[in-house]
């Protein structure tokens, strides 16, 4: 009932506040929260597409940051043990309390699949965080990660722990390849000028008349980067 009510309210908001992509008469975004107050954020469309395309890796011991939302949404079967990583013990869902940048706080070779979405952008010591991700995985385990390329600053994260990085396919390949081995890293690029413009202006997925246009990927406009990294 709550989801239906929320969808209805957001639909009214979009109807009463229509937008035009070619409107050049305002320097202010439509939304300050990635379009979340209008519907589904554009970047989430790509994140979920990436996880759906790689869901066959989501099995056995699965780890996610903060909660197990995506783990449960995309796991192929019920034979999965859902783990949650959080950096403090104030998260009741956390099964592992630790810091990705400090391997002394992490269990070694415990996880088969680590889903780490939109996290590395907000960690200053990003290379140490990638090493921590590698440390958690069992041999032949898989990291499924997404990071932001073109994106507004996240005020929520900036005001709490910081918003430090935006990535490209080249920087991601180097960062993860250095730790996992270059041959063990696959980088998926999502986005185009329409998606980048819509995301920066704060439009929601529901504001786009033809969402199939979002799947026409242009390497010059990298909105979301997906990383499949295998531990050998």
C-alpha positions in Angstrom: 0.0 0.0 0.0 2.8 2.4 0.9 4.6 1.7 -2.5 1.3 2.4 -4.4 0.8 5.6 -2.5 4.3 6.8 -3.1 4.1 6.0 -6.8 0.8 8.0 -7.0 2.3 11.0 -5.2 5.4 11.0 -7.4 3.2 10.8 -10.5 1.3 13.9 -9.3 4.6 15.7 -8.6 5.8 15.0 -12.2 2.5 16.0 -13.7 2.5 19.3 -11.8 6.2 20.0 -12.5 6.8 19.0 -16.1 10.4 19.4 -17.4 12.0 20.0 -20.8 15.5 18.7 -21.5 16.2 21.8 -23.7 15.2 24.3 -21.1 18.1 26.8 -20.9 16.4 29.4 -18.7 17.3 28.1 -15.3 20.6 27.3 -13.6 18.9 25.3 -10.9 18.4 21.5 -11.1 14.9 20.0 -11.1 15.9 17.9 -8.1 18.7 18.1 -5.6 18.5 14.4 -4.7 19.1 12.6 -8.1 15.4 12.7 -9.0 14.5 10.5 -6.1 11.7 13.0 -5.2 10.2 12.5 -8.6 10.7 8.7 -9.2 13.6 6.4 -10.0 17.0 8.0 -10.3 18.6 7.6 -13.7 21.8 6.0 -12.4 19.8 3.3 -10.5 18.5 2.2 -13.9 22.0 1.3 -15.0 23.1 -0.1 -11.6 20.2 -2.6 -11.7 20.8 -3.4 -15.3 24.4 -4.3 -14.5 23.4 -6.5 -11.6 20.7 -8.2 -13.6 23.3 -9.0 -16.4 25.7 -10.5 -13.9 23.3 -12.1 -11.4 24.7 -15.6 -12.1 27.6 -14.6 -9.8 25.3 -13.9 -6.9 25.4 -17.2 -5.0 26.5 -18.9 -1.8 28.1 -16.4 0.6 27.0 -12.9 -0.7 28.0 -9.6 0.9 26.5 -6.2 0.4 27.1 -2.8 2.0 24.6 -1.4 4.6 21.7 -3.8 3.7 21.0 -6.9 1.4 18.5 -5.2 -0.9 20.2 -6.0 -4.2 21.5 -9.4 -3.0 17.9 -10.5 -2.4 16.6 -8.9 -5.5 19.0 -10.5 -7.9 20.0 -13.8 -6.4 19.0 -16.6 -8.7 18.0 -19.1 -6.0 17.3 -19.5 -2.3 20.6 -21.2 -1.5 22.3 -17.9 -0.5 23.6 -16.7 2.8 23.1 -12.9 2.9 25.8 -10.9 4.7 25.9 -7.2 5.3 29.0 -5.0 5.9 28.8 -1.8 7.9 31.6 0.3 9.4 29.9 0.7 12.8 27.8 -1.6 14.9 24.8 0.7 14.9 23.4 -1.1 11.9 21.2 -4.0 13.1 21.4 -5.7 9.7 25.2 -5.9 9.8 26.7 -9.3 10.0 30.2 -7.9 9.5 31.4 -4.7 11.2 34.5 -3.5 9.4 36.3 -0.9 7.3 37.1 -1.8 3.7 40.3 0.3 3.9 41.6 -1.7 6.9 41.9 -5.5 6.3 42.6 -6.1 10.0 38.9 -5.4 10.6 37.7 -7.8 7.8 37.3 -11.6 7.6 39.7 -13.2 5.1 38.4 -15.2 2.1 34.8 -15.6 3.4 32.7 -14.2 0.6 31.8 -15.7 -2.8 30.2 -12.6 -4.2 30.6 -9.0 -3.0 28.0 -6.5 -4.3 29.5 -3.1 -3.8 27.3 -0.4 -5.5 28.1 3.3 -5.4 30.6 3.1 -2.5 34.1 3.7 -3.8 33.3 7.3 -4.8 32.9 8.1 -1.1 36.2 6.5 0.2 39.3 8.7 0.0 41.7 5.7 0.3 40.0 4.0 -2.6 42.9 1.7 -3.5 43.0 0.4 0.0 39.2 -0.2 -0.2 39.7 -2.3 -3.4 42.4 -4.3 -1.6 40.0 -4.9 1.3 37.3 -6.1 -1.2 39.9 -8.5 -2.7 40.8 -9.7 0.8 37.2 -10.6 1.7 36.7 -12.8 -1.3 37.3 -16.5 -1.5 39.4 -17.9 -4.3 37.3 -17.6 -7.5 35.0 -15.2 -5.8 33.6 -12.2 -7.6 33.3 -8.5 -6.9 30.3 -6.8 -8.6 30.9 -3.1 -8.2 29.4 0.1 -9.6 30.9 3.6 -9.5 29.8 7.0 -10.7 31.3 8.6 -13.7 29.3 11.7 -14.6 27.3 12.6 -11.6 26.3 15.5 -9.2 27.8 15.6 -5.8 25.9 13.6 -3.3 25.1 16.0 -0.5 24.1 13.2 1.9 27.5 11.5 1.6 29.5 14.7 1.3 28.1 16.0 4.6 28.8 12.7 6.5 32.0 11.1 5.2 32.9 12.8 2.0 32.3 12.6 -1.8 35.8 12.2 -3.3 35.9 10.7 -6.8 34.4 10.4 -10.2 35.8 7.6 -12.4 36.3 6.7 -16.1 36.7 3.3 -17.7 40.5 3.9 -17.9 40.9 4.8 -14.2 38.7 1.9 -13.1 40.6 -0.6 -15.2 43.9 0.6 -13.6 42.6 0.7 -10.0 41.0 -2.7 -10.0 43.5 -4.3 -12.4 46.3 -3.4 -10.1 44.7 -5.5 -7.3 42.8 -8.3 -9.1 45.0 -8.6 -12.2 44.1 -6.8 -15.4 43.0 -10.0 -17.1 40.5 -10.6 -14.3 38.7 -7.3 -14.5 35.9 -6.5 -16.9 34.5 -2.9 -17.1 31.0 -2.2 -18.4 30.2 1.4 -19.4 26.7 2.8 -19.2 25.3 6.1 -20.4 25.0 8.7 -23.1 24.4 12.4 -23.4 20.7 12.1 -22.7 21.3 10.1 -19.5 24.1 12.4 -18.3 22.0 15.5 -18.9 18.9 14.0 -17.2 20.9 12.9 -14.2 22.7 16.2 -13.8 19.4 18.1 -14.0 17.8 15.8 -11.5 15.2 14.1 -13.7 13.8 10.7 -12.9 13.6 7.7 -15.1 9.8 8.3 -15.3 10.5 11.8 -16.9 12.1 10.1 -19.9 9.5 9.6 -22.7 11.5 6.8 -24.3 13.7 4.9 -21.8 15.1 2.6 -24.5 17.2 5.6 -25.5 19.2 5.1 -22.3 20.5 1.8 -23.6 22.3 3.6 -26.5 25.7 3.7 -24.8 28.2 6.4 -25.7 31.7 5.9 -24.3 32.2 9.7 -24.2 29.4 10.0 -21.6 30.2 7.5 -18.9 27.4 7.8 -16.3 27.8 4.5 -14.5 30.7 2.0 -14.7 30.2 -1.6 -13.7 33.1 -3.7 -12.6 33.3 -7.5 -12.6 36.5 -8.5 -10.8 37.4 -12.1 -10.3 39.8 -13.3 -7.5 42.2 -15.9 -8.9 
